Every structure is written in C-alpha cells, then in structure tokens.
Amino acid sequence: MFKKRQKKKDYHQNRVRISKSENKRNLKFSIKFNTRFAKSLELHSVSKIKDEIPYLRLSKKVPYIITASDSILGSRKEQQDSYFVTESTPLSPFKLTRSFGVVCDGMGGLEAGDRASLTAVSMMKLAVDKLPTKKVDIPHFYSQMLEYIDYEINHWEDLETDRGSGTTLVSVIIENKRLYWASVGDSSIFLFRGNMLKKITSEHNYKTYLNRLVLNGEITKHQAEQDPQQNALVSYLGMGGVSYRDINPKPYYLRNGDMLVLCTDGITDSLSEEELKEIIKENIDDMFQCCKEITNAVKDKNIETQDNATVVIVQYVE
C-alpha cells in the first residue's frame, strides 16, 4: 500500500579514489557568491605551495578607526585645553561601532578656562558613553549637548569675578563610516583626503563678520586686518545662549584613508594650512608621529606668546 522510502545513497559510495599527488594536480577552486556579499570580501593570492599550485583564500575586509593625539603648554602658565578621543578600534560589519573625539579650548580672557574646557569634555564623553547601541539622531544629540554644556558653565556661581567662563568645542562622532561633527568657537576640524586639506568648520569670531563686510565692499581688507577685535569670539559655550554653531544635519560618508584633524587655535594661529598639509603628507603612515610633528612644528616657531596647542587625529581605513 505504501511504497518503501528509498534510502539515500551514501555520498562516498561510488566516489573514485585518486592519489594525493593526482588530487593536487587536478585541484581547482570554484567560488560563487553574490555581488552584495562580494563587496565585503577580498580575494588574496598567496605564495605558491611546494607543488607550485596557487593557494587562494577569502578574508573579511574589516574597516578600522585609528586615533592619535598630542598637546603642548606653549608659553602659557596653565593648560586650558582639554581633549578626549576613543582608542583605535576595528569596525564591526554586524553591529554599530561608534568612535568619538572632542577638543576644547578654555577662554583665557575669562575666568576658569581650564575648568570650562574640562567640564565640556567630561559632559560630552559621559553623554556619548550613555548613547544606546543603535542608530540615534546624532545632530539632535549634538544640539542638545551644546545647550546643556552652555547652561552648566553659564550658571556657575562660585567664580571669583563676574567675567564668567567659557570654552570652544569641536567634536566628531563616527558611526561605522558615517561622520558627524559639531563646532562652537574658533577651534577647527580639517578633512585630509587625497593629499588635500579642507577646513570643514568655520570660526565663530568677529574676524568672520569683518570678512563678510570685505566681500560686500563695505570695508577694505586692510581695515579688517587692523581691527583690534577681530579675534574676539562671538559664540562659545558658557555665554548663555550659543549664537553660532556648526552641526552637519546629514552624515558625511568617509572614504578609505580619510583623516580628521581636530585642533585648537594654538595650532591654526601658528601653522598655515599649507604647513599643516605638508606635515600630514610626510607622516601619513603614523598618526602618533603625525601629531608629534605638528606640535613640534608649533614649538619650532618660537612664538613668544604661544598659546596652548592641542591636536587630535582620527583616520578611517578600509
């Protein structure tokens, strides 16, 4: 009534046995995978084995974030720069990996600049550490954090004078290869890509306003350069309402080899963008050495009124 289910033949039952040497001579590699999967794999040719048979292997391509930093006191009596950057880490293709860096420069013309910069870095780091391990609205996060830090510093009641306190801030957050940044004040973020250095933040000082007047023909370039207030900040954390800020609303996708350079004005006031670019090009294979060479170049200028100088480098490598 019911047919007996036919037993599956043993795979090895009719297999032809061949010698090991013959097996090597007839060895072929047939690898099939779809396009999407292929993008995450890299085919390597390795040195030939004894029988001169090519040996191939597939290995996973894992992007990597490399970080480095350095800071010097300059000719100042105290260090008012503060910074933090996560350690170098491989990025996971299966889960969200978040890298973070922040550099703050306490304002010397106000009170407790060192405390202000350290407070900003600490609050930002604590908030980033508490972010959920899933995709969040980073631009909104940055906007909220700048308001919180500004309020905190502005409401200090234990300062000795009524001058208040303040700090600049530049920060980057990288989620896998998606870059977000925030900036308040005159510290800077540069993007180094393809031997080209580009500043991706603006300086929130009176000089920026004067340059606009020059472009509109309202004043001359000479008049702008002679203005004694040109370096005065028009936006900083602690002023009680941040006037200007740079936050990219959409993610910026990084490419292999992209470098982000975060630095205080102790770097940019001492080195031109061309000098900074040449130092990066000469030390492209060693991020730690690159940071050291940047601060050494600042020292070599022997500027009598050299400000604190801090640099943080974050590189994306595939």
C-alpha positions as CSV (number, residue, x, y, z in Angstrom):
1,M,0.0,0.0,0.0
2,F,2.7,2.4,0.9
3,K,5.9,2.5,-1.0
4,K,9.0,1.9,1.0
5,R,11.1,5.2,1.1
6,Q,14.2,4.7,-0.9
7,K,17.3,5.2,1.1
8,K,19.7,7.9,0.0
9,K,22.9,6.7,-1.5
10,D,26.0,7.3,0.6
11,Y,27.9,10.2,-0.9
12,H,31.1,8.3,-0.7
13,Q,29.7,5.1,-2.2
14,N,30.7,5.5,-5.8
15,R,33.5,8.0,-5.2
16,V,36.6,7.5,-7.3
17,R,39.7,7.3,-5.3
18,I,42.7,9.1,-6.6
19,S,46.2,9.6,-5.2
20,K,47.1,12.7,-3.3
21,S,49.5,13.8,-6.0
22,E,46.9,13.4,-8.6
23,N,44.4,15.2,-6.5
24,K,46.7,18.2,-6.2
25,R,47.3,18.3,-10.0
26,N,43.6,18.4,-10.6
27,L,42.9,20.8,-7.8
28,K,40.6,23.7,-8.8
29,F,38.9,26.4,-6.8
30,S,35.4,27.4,-7.7
31,I,34.0,30.2,-5.6
32,K,30.5,31.5,-6.1
33,F,29.0,34.4,-4.2
34,N,26.5,37.2,-5.0
35,T,27.6,40.8,-5.6
36,R,26.5,42.2,-2.3
37,F,28.5,39.5,-0.4
38,A,31.5,40.0,-2.6
39,K,31.8,43.7,-1.6
40,S,32.7,42.6,1.9
41,L,35.3,40.1,0.9
42,E,38.7,40.4,-0.6
43,L,40.4,37.7,-2.7
44,H,44.1,37.3,-1.9
45,S,46.8,35.5,-3.9
46,V,49.3,33.9,-1.5
47,S,52.7,32.4,-2.2
48,K,52.6,29.1,-4.0
49,I,53.0,25.9,-2.1
50,K,55.5,23.2,-2.8
51,D,53.7,21.8,-5.8
52,E,53.5,25.2,-7.4
53,I,49.7,25.2,-7.1
54,P,48.2,28.6,-6.4
55,Y,46.6,28.8,-3.0
56,L,43.7,31.2,-2.6
57,R,41.8,32.3,0.4
58,L,39.0,34.6,1.2
59,S,39.4,37.0,4.1
60,K,37.0,39.5,5.6
61,K,37.7,43.2,5.0
62,V,37.4,45.0,8.3
63,P,37.5,48.8,8.3
64,Y,39.5,50.4,11.1
65,I,39.5,53.7,13.1
66,I,43.0,54.9,14.0
67,T,43.3,57.7,16.6
68,A,46.2,59.7,18.0
69,S,46.6,63.0,19.9
70,D,49.2,65.4,21.4
71,S,49.1,68.7,23.4
72,I,51.7,71.2,24.5
73,L,51.5,74.1,27.1
74,G,53.2,76.7,24.9
75,S,54.3,79.8,26.7
76,R,51.2,79.9,29.0
77,K,51.4,79.3,32.7
78,E,48.5,76.8,32.7
79,Q,46.9,74.3,30.3
80,Q,43.4,75.4,29.3
81,D,43.0,72.9,26.5
82,S,41.2,69.6,27.2
83,Y,40.5,66.7,24.9
84,F,39.4,63.1,24.6
85,V,39.4,60.5,21.8
86,T,38.4,56.9,21.8
87,E,41.1,54.2,21.2
88,S,41.9,52.8,17.8
89,T,39.3,50.1,17.1
90,P,38.1,47.8,14.3
91,L,34.6,48.5,13.0
92,S,32.2,45.6,13.1
93,P,30.2,44.8,9.9
94,F,27.4,43.3,12.0
95,K,26.8,45.9,14.7
96,L,27.1,49.7,15.2
97,T,30.5,50.8,16.2
98,R,30.9,54.4,17.5
99,S,34.1,56.4,17.6
100,F,34.3,59.8,19.3
101,G,36.7,62.7,19.7
102,V,36.4,66.1,21.3
103,V,38.8,69.1,21.7
104,C,38.0,72.2,23.9
105,D,40.0,75.4,24.4
106,G,39.1,77.3,27.6
107,M,39.0,81.1,27.1
108,G,41.9,82.9,28.6
109,G,40.2,86.2,28.7
110,L,37.5,84.8,31.0
111,E,37.8,83.0,34.4
112,A,38.5,79.3,34.9
113,G,39.1,78.4,31.3
114,D,40.7,75.1,32.3
115,R,37.7,74.2,34.3
116,A,35.3,75.1,31.5
117,S,37.1,73.1,28.8
118,L,37.4,70.0,31.2
119,T,33.7,70.3,32.0
120,A,32.7,70.4,28.4
121,V,34.9,67.3,27.5
122,S,33.6,65.4,30.6
123,M,30.0,66.1,29.9
124,M,30.3,65.2,26.2
125,K,32.2,61.9,26.9
126,L,29.7,60.9,29.6
127,A,26.7,61.5,27.3
128,V,28.3,59.6,24.4
129,D,29.0,56.7,26.6
130,K,25.4,56.5,27.5
131,L,24.1,56.6,23.9
132,P,22.1,53.4,23.1
133,T,23.9,50.8,20.9
134,K,21.6,51.6,18.0
135,K,21.3,54.4,15.5
136,V,20.3,57.7,17.1
137,D,19.8,61.2,15.8
138,I,23.4,62.5,16.3
139,P,22.8,66.1,15.0
140,H,20.0,66.4,17.6
141,F,22.2,64.9,20.2
142,Y,24.9,67.4,19.5
143,S,22.4,70.3,19.5
144,Q,21.1,69.3,22.9
145,M,24.6,68.7,24.4
146,L,25.8,72.2,23.3
147,E,22.9,73.7,25.1
148,Y,23.4,71.7,28.3
149,I,27.1,72.5,28.5
150,D,26.5,76.2,27.8
151,Y,23.9,76.3,30.5
152,E,26.1,74.5,33.0
153,I,29.1,76.8,32.6
154,N,27.0,79.9,32.4
155,H,25.4,79.1,35.8
156,W,28.5,78.7,37.8
157,E,28.0,80.8,41.0
158,D,31.4,80.2,42.6
159,L,33.5,82.2,40.3
160,E,35.6,85.0,41.9
161,T,34.6,87.7,39.3
162,D,31.6,88.5,37.2
163,R,33.5,87.9,33.9
164,G,32.1,84.5,33.6
165,S,33.7,81.5,31.9
166,G,33.7,79.8,28.5
167,T,35.3,77.3,26.1
168,T,35.3,76.4,22.5
169,L,34.4,72.9,21.3
170,V,35.0,70.8,18.2
171,S,33.8,67.2,18.2
172,V,33.4,64.3,15.8
173,I,31.3,61.1,16.1
174,I,31.8,58.3,13.6
175,E,29.2,55.5,13.3
176,N,30.9,52.9,11.2
177,K,31.8,55.1,8.2
178,R,29.2,57.9,8.8
179,L,30.7,61.1,10.1
180,Y,29.0,63.8,12.2
181,W,30.6,66.9,13.7
182,A,29.9,69.9,15.9
183,S,31.8,73.1,16.4
184,V,31.4,76.3,18.6
185,G,34.1,78.9,18.7
186,D,37.4,79.2,16.8
187,S,38.8,75.7,17.2
188,S,38.9,73.8,13.9
189,I,38.2,70.5,12.2
190,F,40.0,69.6,8.9
191,L,39.4,66.8,6.5
192,F,42.5,65.4,4.8
193,R,41.6,63.4,1.6
194,G,43.6,62.6,-1.4
195,N,46.6,64.8,-0.4
196,M,44.1,67.8,0.0
197,L,43.4,69.5,3.3
198,K,40.0,71.2,3.7
199,K,38.6,73.0,6.7
200,I,35.0,71.8,7.3
201,T,34.2,74.2,10.2
202,S,34.0,78.0,10.4
203,E,35.5,80.2,13.1
204,H,32.8,82.0,15.2
205,N,34.8,85.2,15.8
206,Y,34.5,88.8,14.8
207,K,37.0,88.2,12.0
208,T,34.4,86.2,10.1
209,Y,32.0,89.1,10.3
210,L,34.6,91.5,9.1
211,N,35.5,89.2,6.2
212,R,31.8,89.3,5.1
213,L,32.0,93.1,5.2
214,V,35.1,93.0,3.0
215,L,33.3,90.7,0.5
216,N,30.3,93.1,0.4
217,G,32.6,96.1,-0.2
218,E,31.6,97.8,3.0
219,I,35.2,97.9,4.3
220,T,38.7,97.3,2.9
221,K,40.8,94.2,3.7
222,H,43.3,96.5,5.4
223,Q,40.7,97.9,7.7
224,A,39.6,94.3,8.7
225,E,43.1,93.2,9.4
226,Q,43.7,96.3,11.7
227,D,40.6,95.8,13.7
228,P,41.7,95.1,17.3
229,Q,38.6,93.0,18.0
230,Q,39.0,90.6,15.0
231,N,39.8,87.6,17.2
232,A,37.0,88.2,19.7
233,L,34.7,85.2,19.8
234,V,31.0,85.8,19.0
235,S,29.9,82.3,20.0
236,Y,31.3,80.0,22.8
237,L,30.0,77.6,25.4
238,G,29.2,79.5,28.6
239,M,27.9,82.7,27.1
240,G,24.3,81.9,28.0
241,G,22.8,81.1,24.6
242,V,25.1,79.8,21.8
243,S,24.8,82.3,18.9
244,Y,26.5,80.3,16.2
245,R,27.3,76.6,15.8
246,D,28.3,74.2,13.1
247,I,26.5,70.8,13.1
248,N,26.2,68.8,9.9
249,P,22.5,67.8,9.6
250,K,23.2,64.7,7.4
251,P,26.0,62.1,7.8
252,Y,29.2,62.6,5.7
253,Y,30.4,59.3,4.4
254,L,34.1,58.6,4.8
255,R,36.4,57.0,2.3
256,N,39.4,54.8,2.8
257,G,42.3,56.9,4.2
258,D,40.3,59.9,5.2
259,M,41.8,61.8,8.2
260,L,40.0,64.2,10.5
261,V,42.2,66.7,12.3
262,L,40.7,68.5,15.3
263,C,42.8,71.3,16.8
264,T,42.7,74.4,18.9
265,D,43.7,77.9,17.6
266,G,47.1,77.3,19.2
267,I,47.8,75.2,16.1
268,T,46.0,77.2,13.4
269,D,47.4,80.5,14.6
270,S,50.9,79.2,14.4
271,L,50.8,77.0,11.3
272,S,49.3,77.8,7.9
273,E,47.0,75.2,6.3
274,E,49.8,74.5,3.7
275,E,52.3,73.8,6.5
276,L,49.8,71.5,8.2
277,K,49.1,69.7,5.0
278,E,52.8,69.0,4.3
279,I,53.3,67.6,7.8
280,I,50.3,65.2,7.4
281,K,51.6,64.1,4.0
282,E,55.0,63.3,5.3
283,N,53.7,61.3,8.3
284,I,50.6,59.7,6.6
285,D,51.6,56.2,7.8
286,D,52.0,57.0,11.5
287,M,49.2,59.0,13.2
288,F,51.0,59.3,16.5
289,Q,54.1,60.6,14.8
290,C,52.0,63.0,12.8
291,C,50.5,64.6,15.9
292,K,54.0,64.9,17.4
293,E,55.4,66.5,14.3
294,I,52.5,69.0,14.3
295,T,53.2,70.1,17.9
296,N,56.9,70.1,17.2
297,A,56.4,72.4,14.3
298,V,54.5,74.8,16.6
299,K,57.4,74.7,19.1
300,D,59.9,75.4,16.3
301,K,58.1,78.7,15.5
302,N,59.4,80.1,18.9
303,I,56.4,82.4,19.2
304,E,56.8,84.5,22.4
305,T,53.1,84.4,23.2
306,Q,52.4,80.8,22.1
307,D,49.0,79.6,23.2
308,N,48.3,76.0,24.4
309,A,48.2,73.8,21.3
310,T,46.2,70.5,21.0
311,V,45.7,68.2,18.1
312,V,43.6,65.0,17.7
313,I,43.6,62.9,14.6
314,V,41.0,60.3,13.6
315,Q,41.6,58.2,10.5
316,Y,39.2,55.8,8.7
317,V,41.0,52.9,7.0
318,E,39.3,50.1,5.0
